[in-house]
Amino acid sequence: MLNIKQLYRDFHLNGITSGHKHCSDGWIHIECPFCSGNPGYHLGYCFDIQSRFFDKFVCWRCGGKSQRKALARLLRISTYEADEIIKKYSVLTIQKKKEIKRKSNFKFPGGMTDLLPHHETYLRKRKFDPELIKNKYGIKSTGPLAPLEIEGKTLDYSHRIIIPIEWKGEIVSFQGRDVTGKHKLKYIACPQELETIEHKTIYYGNPVNDRCVIVEGATDVWRLGDGAIALFGIKYRLEQIRKLTKMKEVFLLFDPESQARKQAEKIYSELCFRGVKCWKLPDLKTDPGDMDQDEADELMFKLEMK
């Protein structure tokens, strides 16, 4: 692994560590030089040996980067010089990375209940029918107390819509969506240790006759309905691509921002390379989840998903 803190100090780079609102434990973040026009501490280097991202650079907007490319861009040097920097700042990893032990008994946070008034208000503001979404997708809500105990720590899922994630008829994970607009993280997923299946290896939603529209998040699926599936963000995993290769026909409909479109292009290339019949739908002016319902229904009707 890299002695990343020393490297940043030596080159006078402004990295942020845990304690800052934009940085999680086990990471050091910096402004991403790959995300044009979107300044922010998106690029992180993970030094948590227990994480699957250990010793990697990952931008939560534009995806993973190799060490040499990340350092070359950050330090404005050639990749050859970056290789020398990597050698200079590499340190031995004493402890081996251990596999995450998943529990067989999946569980939700405490304090879950039926939709509370402010959760229904949030959904109506986004032009969703709370009763329809609740009945179709099994969502619940949490109030001010929603703890989830794991390995001596207590995670807080308060004031969120809890979205069950099913795979082959079984609930295997969940996401919690903030409804207050005040939390720094819109979504908090179930800890990996408590997932029966890691959510980033599957998708959310139901294809129709082995055909689907790929979107980013759960609310996009809610808007489009059956036939839409979400990959839980713009980043994707090879396991998800493998599952998508079983589809007869795939349509891509990502958010309109540039990084989302770039990721959609990558998925398109991945699927076409594997022989999947794949189409890129025209760019929207808004996120799929913010479409008018009539517009969304018309789109899915044209694609013969309804």
ABEGO torsion letter per residue (X at the ends): XBBAAAAAAAAGBBBBBBGBAABBBGBBBBBBAABBGBBEBABBBBABAABAABGBBBBAAAEBBBAAAAAAAAAGBBAAAAAAAAAAABBBBABBBBBBBBBABBBBBBGBBBBBAAAAAAAAAAGBBAAAAAAAAGBBBBBABBBBBBGGBBBBABGBBBBBBBBGGBBABBBBBBAAGABABABBBBBAAABABBAAABBBEBBBGGBBBBBABAAAAAAAEBGBBBAGEABBBAAAAAAAAABABBBBBBBABAAAAAAAAAAAAAAAAAGBBBBBBBBBABBAAABBAAAAAAAAAAAGAX
